[in-house]
């Protein structure tokens, strides 16, 4: 499975972005999916995860109430809606297929103050 993340960019604090992660292959709906992020000089950080059916979601405390993870198994795509962005959200965001080593190449999100 190949994962392709997109949707990053430069936004002012308080703004919104929607990230997408498109997966190739026929097994997308068999796995949970997650978003991680990594800022320069910092450890990789868990952001959000969603179960294979979309029925369960999980969030880091730092993004709870601002970010929403969702998926469309018919489109083999997982999304991350990010609202009320803060400068500390600046990082490379990448999607991960839970339980595997599959990871997308990442998309840069930069939030200016």
Steps between C-alpha positions, in 0.01 A plus 500: 500500500626845411382804690496850350433794730395841372329820608769665704595864465552833669214638708458769761426412860130432541469371147412155369646235276379161386758230445434196286680169481420284201590133509559261216406135522193306599568455872450859614175429681657214696719729707477785740671816388684768692657841457831589659702818482858600552631849550866591446711387793209325669387141543230353282161565657175310471216722379192287430386152404189339361384138500455301180127571495527860608293423807772586748731798506784602728675833546800645671402739776676782317260481204180375661209725413687661210585210267269236356614177335271322257524247219323402181569134431335523158767754404786338694558833670543623854461867589612732775294816536701752699324806640618783722858428408777623726868570429590193707314285246777575248653169394520242225185290520493148370252216499568151622324170447460365852679173566721522193813684394310690232543874532435784259766753402350780703358844431627823653266708714623844603294724726607861530424711804 
